[in-house]
C-alpha cells in the first residue's frame, strides 16, 4: 500500500527513502512514482506518493519490465519504477526465477458508509425492478457523495439493511420477505447491518445518514463513542447525520445554525467526542427539531414508528390524521388542549413546507446547503487525515 506524504522543510528524497525504506539509495522510486524530473528539487507542502515495497513477482519466461508494468499498472511506460525498486542497471535484462519487487501504488482511502432512509431504497428499487444493487448510490446522500474527491474516499451505500446482510433487488419484495417490518424494526435492521460492515472493515471510516438513515448512523455513532463499538473509535473520523430523530439539544455543525429543540425521538445524543460529528437539521423539520416539551410529537412518533415502514410524508400525514383519535383514546396520555393545538400547528407547518426533502435546496447557513457544507468539509479534511 502506498502512502501520501506532505513535504516539510529540509526534506530530501534520499532522506525520505531512508525513512520509509531504510535505504536512502532507493530515492529514485519516489522520484519516478511522482514523475519528478529533478530529484534534488521538491517543495515544502508538496504531496508525494511513497510506494509500498512489499509486493513481489517471480519472473517467468516471456516476462519483460514493460509487460509487468502493463499488468500491474496498466501503463507500459511505468517500467522504470520496477527497475528503480530493484536497482536494475539494464531494464532489458531480467532472468527467469528472479524475484522482483513490484512497487505498490495503491493508495489508502477513507471509507464512508452511507445510509439513506430505507424508504428511499424501497422507492429506488420499485422504480427500477431488478436494477438496484445493495451498494448503489441513491437518494439524498448522493448530493454529498457525488461531490467528494474519489482519490480520498471510497463510498459504500447501505441500501438494504437486514440482520442477515444486503439483499439484491430490494423494494417491496424485500419488505414482504422481511414480514413488512415497522419503521423501528427496519431501523434496527439498519443498525445491525451497519455494525456488521464496520466490524468487517479495516481502517478509517466515516458515517453519513439521512432521515431514517440519520437515525441509524446516530445510534451506531453512539455505540462507537461509548458502547459496543468503542474499539473502533480511533478509526471513525466523521458522523454526518441529516434530519436525525436523535439529534441532541444544541447539536449542530461547524459554524452551524442554532435550533431551539431536539430530535423527535426524545432519545437524543449529545456525547460525540472525539468524533467530528455534525448534525444537520433545517428549522422546520420536526424529525430533527421537535418541541417535545410543548407538543405531543414524541408520543405520536413512538406510536407511528411501530407501524409498517413508510416514507416521512406518509408518516407525518398519518400522525396528523390520527392525532385527535389518539388523544381521545388516551394513547397520548393526559391531554393539555394548548399542547395538542401546538402539535397540530407544527404538523401542519411541516406538511405545508416539507423541509425534510430540502437539504440540497434550502441554505442551512447563508450560501450553503447542508449537502454542500458536508461535502466541502469532507473534501477539506480527507487529505489532511491520514487514511489507515
C-alpha positions, 0 to 999 in steps of 0.5 A, a space after each residue: 500500500 502506498 502512502 501520501 506524504 506532505 513535504 516539510 522543510 529540509 526534506 530530501 528524497 534520499 532522506 525520505 527513502 531512508 525513512 520509509 525504506 531504510 535505504 536512502 539509495 532507493 530515492 529514485 522510486 519516489 522520484 519516478 512514482 511522482 514523475 519528478 524530473 529533478 530529484 534534488 528539487 521538491 517543495 515544502 507542502 508538496 504531496 508525494 506518493 511513497 510506494 509500498 515495497 512489499 509486493 513481489 513477482 517471480 519472473 517467468 519466461 516471456 516476462 519483460 519490465 514493460 509487460 509487468 508494468 502493463 499488468 500491474 499498472 496498466 501503463 507500459 511506460 511505468 517500467 522504470 519504477 520496477 527497475 528503480 525498486 530493484 536497482 536494475 542497471 539494464 531494464 532489458 535484462 531480467 532472468 527467469 526465477 528472479 524475484 522482483 519487487 513490484 512497487 505498490 501504488 495503491 493508495 489508502 482511502 477513507 471509507 464512508 458508509 452511507 445510509 439513506 432512509 430505507 424508504 428511499 431504497 424501497 422507492 429506488 428499487 420499485 422504480 427500477 425492478 431488478 436494477 438496484 444493487 445493495 451498494 448503489 448510490 441513491 437518494 439524498 446522500 448522493 448530493 454529498 457523495 457525488 461531490 467528494 474527491 474519489 482519490 480520498 474516499 471510497 463510498 459504500 451505500 447501505 441500501 438494504 439493511 437486514 440482520 442477515 446482510 444486503 439483499 439484491 433487488 430490494 423494494 417491496 419484495 424485500 419488505 414482504 420477505 422481511 414480514 413488512 417490518 415497522 419503521 423501528 424494526 427496519 431501523 434496527 435492521 439498519 443498525 445491525 447491518 451497519 455494525 456488521 460492515 464496520 466490524 468487517 472493515 479495516 481502517 478509517 471510516 466515516 458515517 453519513 445518514 439521512 432521515 431514517 438513515 440519520 437515525 441509524 448512523 446516530 445510534 451506531 455513532 453512539 455505540 462507537 463513542 461509548 458502547 459496543 463499538 468503542 474499539 473502533 473509535 480511533 478509526 471513525 473520523 466523521 458522523 454526518 447525520 441529516 434530519 436525525 430523530 436523535 439529534 441532541 439539544 444544541 447539536 449542530 455543525 461547524 459554524 452551524 445554525 442554532 435550533 431551539 429543540 431536539 430530535 423527535 425521538 426524545 432519545 437524543 445524543 449529545 456525547 460525540 467526542 472525539 468524533 467530528 460529528 455534525 448534525 444537520 437539521 433545517 428549522 422546520 423539520 420536526 424529525 430533527 427539531 421537535 418541541 417535545 416539551 410543548 407538543 405531543 410529537 414524541 408520543 405520536 412518533 413512538 406510536 407511528 414508528 411501530 407501524 409498517 415502514 413508510 416514507 416521512 410524508 406518509 408518516 407525518 400525514 398519518 400522525 396528523 390524521 390520527 392525532 385527535 383519535 389518539 388523544 381521545 383514546 388516551 394513547 397520548 396520555 393526559 391531554 393539555 388542549 394548548 399542547 395538542 393545538 401546538 402539535 397540530 400547528 407544527 404538523 401542519 407547518 411541516 406538511 405545508 413546507 416539507 423541509 425534510 426533502 430540502 437539504 440540497 435546496 434550502 441554505 442551512 447557513 447563508 450560501 450553503 446547503 447542508 449537502 454542500 457544507 458536508 461535502 466541502 468539509 469532507 473534501 477539506 479534511 480527507 487529505 489532511 487525515 491520514 487514511 489507515 
